[in-house]
């Protein structure tokens, strides 16, 4: 629940003198601030304990106990309760109470004593709590700051410096920044903003930097790998590019508000299937660059575990991390390798498919999924059902127009030359049946040999290499034909 609702719940529980209140959050300071705000409504003492400060009075800041470890702190509270009533104790650094042990049982006894004395104990923790202990009181799940809270925090942190630094954001930019920073704690948001303020100017370009600054906080965690997008050469696939350019507009603040009013979520993702080596994997990088969003790779092989429930839990954590770094692009390469075994005897794959599809449908975070597949016939039917992805695109062998663009791109990249139209047209004919990766590999090989053997680059040399090159349509024609037949009936052409 959000901050204001959690604050109301906590206040009502304290008024009712609930003996133990468990606040599930990683933001200890935010809870202490909350308790300070409601302290004036209670004519009772509130004591807070942390490892660094010991036990202190929230009002006078006077230290009443220097005990550090939890057992000693609980002993102090048990003794203190013998002489006091209507007191609240807040424990900020609690561990080792997730199961039945000496600490958990001792805490249960102290909670029972607190109930007898009309006192309350507040536990702030992000860990699980032993069920027997949890049943003695009430639980509050404090969510990370929502957009409204972040927007207020942005204004509070930035506006006071407007006379000292350049701030070019209008209210829409503030709202966009608040969306970008979703998933961060209040402390993390303040740290990110401090960096912006320290450079003495806050411009529209900083919104892009915010996305990547946030992403760096969660880089390479829980099965996700951050992918560099510095160098992307992407030719052809004009139909897909047109779709992406159009959908990019739906992530603008004003468009998102229009979608929300209509009860529509922004685009969730695409499935890109087709011939190997024709640019499916480059699609994710191209979208990341086009939309100025960080790119993360989710490898289903890395989340597969050997113990019961491990795979499902690791997938859950990976998807949760993707939500934390949102807005972002989540790339699942060759998804069929992770989800194709729907009939495995253990049922793990089926559960992972259900888990992934449920998340894809229900998550309200700005995570745009780009899934690619080569062996489309092995994909589970439920993944291909209309509505799972926003669209399924089929990538075929490049046509003449696309081959021309791909040839020009790789000649410029690897050989740093521009080829005349007459010779390009000749190469277009030579590369009929080539995948884009075949064209890239051939031109790269020319570059290798030109550099290594000091060969003189000529049209004859280039033509010789392309004549010797072997294309995927020649090495595996049956497989290519089967893939093309599947894509023609079930997907939209990316070209």
C-alpha positions in Angstrom: 0.0 0.0 0.0 1.1 3.6 -0.6 2.6 5.9 2.1 -0.6 7.7 3.1 -2.7 4.5 3.4 0.1 2.7 5.4 0.2 5.8 7.7 -3.5 5.6 8.3 -3.3 1.8 9.0 -0.4 2.3 11.4 -2.1 5.0 13.3 -5.3 3.0 13.7 -3.3 -0.1 14.9 -1.5 2.0 17.4 -4.8 3.5 18.6 -6.1 -0.1 19.1 -2.9 -1.0 20.9 -2.2 -4.0 18.6 0.7 -5.8 20.4 2.9 -6.4 17.3 2.8 -4.5 14.0 5.0 -5.8 11.3 5.9 -3.2 8.6 7.2 -5.0 5.5 9.6 -2.6 3.8 13.3 -2.0 3.1 12.9 1.7 3.8 13.5 2.0 7.6 14.0 5.8 7.5 10.8 6.3 5.7 8.9 4.4 8.4 10.6 6.3 11.2 9.5 9.6 9.4 6.0 8.2 9.3 6.0 7.3 13.0 7.4 10.8 13.8 4.5 12.4 11.8 1.8 10.5 13.8 3.6 10.8 17.2 1.8 13.9 18.1 -1.5 12.1 18.1 -0.5 9.9 21.0 0.1 10.9 24.5 2.6 8.0 24.9 6.3 7.5 24.7 7.7 6.0 21.5 11.2 4.4 21.6 13.2 3.5 18.5 16.0 1.0 18.4 18.7 0.7 15.7 22.0 -1.0 15.6 23.9 2.2 15.3 22.1 4.3 17.9 20.7 1.8 20.4 17.3 2.6 21.9 16.3 6.3 22.0 13.2 8.4 22.7 11.7 9.7 19.5 10.8 13.0 21.1 13.8 13.9 23.2 16.4 11.8 21.3 17.7 10.6 24.7 19.4 7.2 24.6 17.7 4.9 27.1 19.7 1.7 26.2 22.9 1.0 24.4 22.1 -2.7 23.7 22.9 -3.8 20.1 21.9 -7.4 19.5 18.3 -8.4 19.4 18.2 -10.8 22.3 19.6 -8.1 24.6 17.2 -5.5 23.3 14.2 -7.8 23.9 15.5 -8.4 27.4 15.6 -4.7 28.0 12.0 -4.3 26.6 10.7 -7.1 28.8 12.1 -5.5 31.9 10.9 -2.0 30.8 7.4 -3.3 30.3 7.1 -4.4 33.9 6.9 -0.7 34.9 5.2 1.0 31.9 2.0 1.1 30.0 0.9 2.5 26.6 4.4 2.5 25.3 5.5 1.8 21.7 8.8 0.2 20.8 10.1 0.3 17.2 12.7 -2.2 16.2 14.5 -1.2 12.9 17.2 -3.9 12.6 15.5 -7.2 13.1 16.8 -10.5 11.6 16.5 -14.2 12.2 12.8 -14.3 12.9 11.7 -16.0 9.7 11.3 -19.4 11.4 10.9 -21.1 14.8 14.0 -20.4 16.8 15.1 -18.9 20.2 14.8 -15.3 19.0 11.4 -15.8 17.5 10.0 -17.5 20.6 11.5 -14.9 22.9 9.9 -12.1 20.8 6.5 -14.0 21.1 6.8 -13.9 24.9 7.7 -10.2 24.8 4.7 -9.5 22.5 2.4 -11.3 25.0 3.8 -9.1 27.8 3.3 -6.0 25.6 -0.4 -7.0 25.1 -0.9 -7.3 28.9 0.6 -3.8 29.4 -1.4 -2.2 26.4 1.9 -1.6 24.6 2.9 -2.1 20.9 6.0 -3.4 19.3 6.6 -2.3 15.7 9.0 -4.5 13.6 10.5 -3.0 10.4 11.8 -5.7 8.1 11.9 -6.8 4.5 12.3 -10.5 5.5 9.7 -13.0 6.1 8.3 -13.4 9.7 7.6 -16.7 11.5 3.8 -17.3 11.0 3.2 -17.9 14.8 4.6 -14.5 15.5 2.8 -12.8 12.6 -0.5 -14.1 13.9 -0.1 -12.2 17.1 -0.6 -8.8 15.4 -1.2 -7.0 12.1 0.9 -6.6 9.0 1.4 -3.5 6.8 3.1 -3.8 3.4 4.6 -0.4 2.5 5.1 0.0 -1.2 7.9 2.0 -2.7 7.0 5.6 -3.6 4.3 5.9 -6.3 4.2 8.5 -9.0 2.4 11.1 -6.9 4.8 10.8 -4.0 7.8 10.9 -6.4 6.4 14.0 -8.1 6.1 15.7 -4.8 9.6 14.6 -3.8 11.0 16.0 -7.1 9.5 19.4 -6.5 10.6 19.5 -2.9 14.2 18.6 -3.9 14.6 20.6 -7.0 12.4 23.7 -6.7 14.3 25.2 -3.8 17.4 25.4 -6.1 15.6 27.2 -9.0 17.3 30.5 -8.2 20.7 28.9 -8.1 20.7 26.4 -11.0 19.1 26.1 -14.5 15.9 24.0 -14.4 14.3 23.7 -17.8 11.7 21.0 -16.9 8.0 21.9 -17.2 5.3 20.0 -15.3 5.1 17.3 -18.0 8.9 16.7 -17.6 8.5 16.4 -13.9 5.8 13.8 -14.4 7.9 11.9 -16.9 10.8 11.9 -14.4 8.5 10.6 -11.7 7.4 7.7 -13.9 11.1 6.9 -14.7 12.0 6.8 -11.0 9.3 4.3 -10.1 10.8 1.3 -8.4 13.4 3.2 -6.4 13.3 3.9 -2.7 13.1 7.4 -1.4 16.7 7.4 -0.5 17.8 6.2 -3.9 15.7 8.9 -5.6 17.3 11.6 -3.4 20.7 10.3 -4.4 19.9 10.4 -8.1 18.5 13.9 -7.8 21.6 15.1 -5.8 23.8 14.1 -8.8 21.5 16.2 -11.1 21.5 19.2 -8.8 25.3 19.0 -8.3 26.0 19.6 -12.0 24.1 22.9 -11.7 21.6 22.3 -14.5 18.6 20.1 -15.1 17.6 19.8 -18.8 15.4 17.6 -21.0 18.4 15.4 -21.8 18.7 14.4 -18.2 15.5 12.4 -18.5 17.4 9.9 -20.7 20.3 9.9 -18.2 17.8 9.2 -15.4 16.7 6.0 -17.1 20.2 4.7 -17.3 21.3 6.0 -13.9 18.3 4.0 -12.4 19.2 0.9 -14.5 22.8 1.0 -13.2 21.5 0.5 -9.6 20.1 -2.9 -10.6 22.6 -3.9 -13.3 23.2 -7.6 -13.9 21.0 -8.8 -11.0 18.8 -11.8 -10.7 19.3 -13.4 -14.1 19.2 -10.1 -16.0 22.2 -8.9 -18.0 22.4 -5.3 -19.1 23.2 -5.0 -22.8 25.3 -2.3 -24.5 23.6 -0.6 -27.4 26.4 1.7 -28.5 26.8 0.2 -32.0 23.7 -0.9 -33.8 23.6 -1.5 -37.6 20.1 -2.4 -38.5 19.0 -2.6 -42.2 15.6 -3.4 -43.7 12.4 -4.4 -41.7 10.6 -1.2 -42.6 7.2 -2.4 -41.5 8.5 -3.3 -38.1 10.4 0.1 -37.8 7.2 1.9 -38.8 5.2 0.1 -36.0 7.9 0.9 -33.4 8.0 4.5 -34.4 4.3 4.8 -34.0 4.1 3.0 -30.7 6.9 5.0 -29.2 4.5 8.0 -29.0 2.3 6.0 -26.6 5.0 6.2 -23.9 4.9 10.1 -23.8 3.3 11.4 -20.6 0.3 13.0 -22.3 -0.4 9.8 -24.3 0.0 7.6 -21.3 -2.6 9.7 -19.4 -5.0 9.3 -22.4 -4.5 5.5 -22.3 -5.1 5.4 -18.5 -8.4 7.3 -18.9 -9.5 4.7 -21.4 -8.3 1.8 -19.2 -5.7 0.7 -21.7 -2.1 -0.3 -20.9 0.8 0.9 -23.0 2.2 -1.7 -25.5 3.7 -4.7 -23.6 5.8 -6.4 -26.3 6.4 -8.2 -29.5 7.4 -11.7 -30.6 9.8 -11.7 -33.5 10.1 -15.0 -35.3 11.7 -16.1 -38.6 14.7 -17.1 -40.5 18.0 -17.3 -38.4 20.5 -14.6 -39.1 18.0 -12.0 -40.4 18.1 -9.4 -37.7 15.7 -10.7 -35.0 18.2 -10.2 -32.2 19.2 -6.8 -33.5 15.6 -5.7 -33.1 15.8 -5.5 -29.3 18.9 -3.3 -29.6 17.3 -1.1 -32.3 14.2 -0.6 -30.1 16.4 0.3 -27.1 18.3 2.9 -29.2 15.1 4.2 -30.9 13.2 4.6 -27.6 16.2 5.7 -25.5 15.6 2.9 -23.0 18.0 0.6 -21.2 18.1 -3.0 -22.5 18.2 -6.1 -20.4 18.7 -9.7 -21.6 16.7 -12.4 -19.7 18.3 -15.8 -20.4 15.8 -18.5 -19.4 18.8 -21.0 -19.2 20.2 -19.0 -16.3 17.0 -19.1 -14.3 16.7 -22.9 -14.6 17.5 -24.5 -11.2 17.9 -28.1 -10.2 15.8 -27.9 -7.0 12.1 -28.0 -6.7 10.6 -24.5 -7.1 14.0 -23.0 -7.8 13.3 -22.2 -11.5 10.0 -20.5 -10.8 11.4 -18.5 -7.9 14.4 -17.3 -10.0 12.1 -16.3 -12.9 9.9 -14.4 -10.5 13.0 -12.5 -9.1 14.2 -11.8 -12.7 10.8 -10.3 -13.7 10.6 -8.4 -10.5 14.0 -6.9 -11.2 12.9 -5.9 -14.7 10.0 -4.0 -13.1 12.4 -2.2 -10.8 14.5 -0.9 -13.7 11.4 0.1 -15.8 11.0 1.8 -18.1 13.2 -0.6 -20.0 13.3 -3.1 -22.8 13.4 -6.8 -21.8 14.9 -9.0 -24.4 14.3 -12.7 -24.3 16.5 -14.3 -27.1 15.5 -17.6 -28.5 12.6 -17.9 -26.1 11.8 -21.4 -27.5 14.9 -22.8 -25.7 13.5 -21.9 -22.3 9.8 -22.5 -22.9 9.6 -25.2 -25.5 9.4 -28.3 -23.2 5.8 -27.8 -22.1 5.4 -31.6 -21.7 8.4 -32.2 -19.4 7.5 -34.7 -16.7 8.3 -32.4 -13.8 5.9 -29.7 -15.0 8.5 -27.0 -14.4 8.3 -25.6 -17.9 4.5 -25.5 -17.9 4.6 -23.5 -14.6 7.2 -21.1 -16.0 5.1 -20.5 -19.1 2.0 -19.8 -17.0 4.1 -17.6 -14.7 5.6 -15.6 -17.5 2.3 -15.1 -19.4 0.5 -14.0 -16.2 3.2 -11.4 -15.6 3.1 -10.3 -19.2 -0.7 -9.7 -18.9 -0.9 -8.3 -15.4 2.2 -6.3 -14.8 1.5 -2.5 -14.8 5.2 -1.5 -15.1 6.7 -0.1 -18.3 8.7 -3.2 -19.4 8.5 -3.7 -23.1 9.3 -7.3 -24.0 11.1 -8.3 -27.2 11.1 -12.1 -27.5 12.8 -13.7 -30.5 12.4 -17.3 -31.8 14.0 -19.4 -34.5 12.3 -22.8 -33.9 8.8 -21.4 -34.0 7.1 -24.8 -34.3 8.4 -25.8 -30.8 6.8 -22.8 -29.1 3.8 -23.5 -26.8 0.4 -22.6 -28.4 -0.6 -20.4 -25.4 2.4 -18.1 -26.1 1.2 -17.5 -29.7 -2.4 -16.8 -28.8 -3.7 -13.4 -29.9 -3.4 -10.9 -27.1 -0.3 -12.3 -25.4 2.0 -10.0 -27.3 0.9 -6.8 -29.0 2.1 -8.2 -32.3 3.9 -11.2 -33.8 6.3 -10.2 -36.6 7.9 -12.5 -39.1 11.4 -11.8 -40.4 12.1 -13.3 -43.8 15.2 -13.4 -45.9 15.9 -9.8 -46.9 14.4 -8.6 -50.2 16.3 -6.7 -52.8 15.6 -3.3 -51.2 16.7 -4.6 -47.8 19.8 -6.3 -49.2 20.9 -3.0 -50.8 20.5 -1.2 -47.5 22.4 -3.9 -45.6 25.2 -4.0 -48.2 25.6 -0.2 -47.9 25.6 -0.3 -44.1 28.3 -3.0 -43.8 30.5 -1.6 -46.6 30.5 1.7 -44.6 31.1 0.0 -41.3 33.7 -2.7 -42.2 35.4 -1.4 -45.3 34.7 2.4 -45.0 33.8 2.7 -48.6 30.8 3.8 -50.6 29.9 1.5 -53.6 28.3 2.8 -56.8 24.7 1.8 -57.7 25.7 -0.3 -60.6 28.0 -2.6 -58.5 25.5 -2.6 -55.6 22.8 -3.9 -58.0 25.2 -6.7 -59.2 25.8 -7.7 -55.5 22.1 -7.6 -54.9 21.7 -10.4 -57.5 24.6 -12.3 -56.1 23.2 -12.2 -52.6 19.8 -13.6 -53.4 18.9 -16.1 -50.7 21.4 -14.6 -48.2 20.5 -13.7 -44.7 21.7 -10.4 -43.3 24.2 -12.3 -41.2 25.6 -13.9 -44.3 26.1 -10.5 -45.9 27.7 -9.1 -42.8 30.0 -12.2 -42.4 31.2 -11.9 -46.0 32.0 -8.2 -45.9 33.7 -8.7 -42.5 35.9 -11.4 -43.9 36.9 -9.1 -46.8 37.9 -6.5 -44.2 39.9 -9.1 -42.2 41.9 -10.2 -45.2 42.4 -6.6 -46.5 43.9 -5.6 -43.1 45.8 -8.9 -42.4 47.2 -9.6 -45.9 47.4 -6.0 -47.2 45.1 -6.9 -50.1 44.1 -4.2 -52.5 40.3 -3.7 -52.3 38.6 -3.9 -55.7 35.3 -4.8 -57.1 36.8 -8.0 -58.5 37.9 -9.0 -54.9 34.5 -8.2 -53.4 32.7 -10.2 -56.1 35.1 -13.1 -55.6 34.3 -13.3 -51.9 30.5 -13.2 -52.5 30.7 -15.9 -55.2 32.5 -18.2 -52.7 30.2 -17.3 -49.7 27.6 -19.9 -48.6 24.1 -18.7 -47.6 21.7 -20.2 -45.1 19.2 -20.9 -47.9 21.7 -23.2 -49.5 22.9 -25.0 -46.4 19.5 -25.7 -44.9 16.8 -25.1 -47.5 14.1 -27.4 -46.0 14.3 -25.7 -42.6 14.1 -22.2 -44.2 11.1 -23.2 -46.3 9.2 -24.6 -43.2 9.9 -21.4 -41.2 8.7 -19.2 -44.1 5.5 -21.3 -44.5 4.8 -20.9 -40.8 5.4 -17.1 -40.8 3.3 -16.5 -43.9 0.1 -17.8 -42.2 0.6 -16.7 -38.6 2.5 -13.4 -38.4 2.8 -10.0 -39.9 5.7 -9.4 -42.2 8.4 -7.2 -40.7 9.5 -6.1 -44.1 
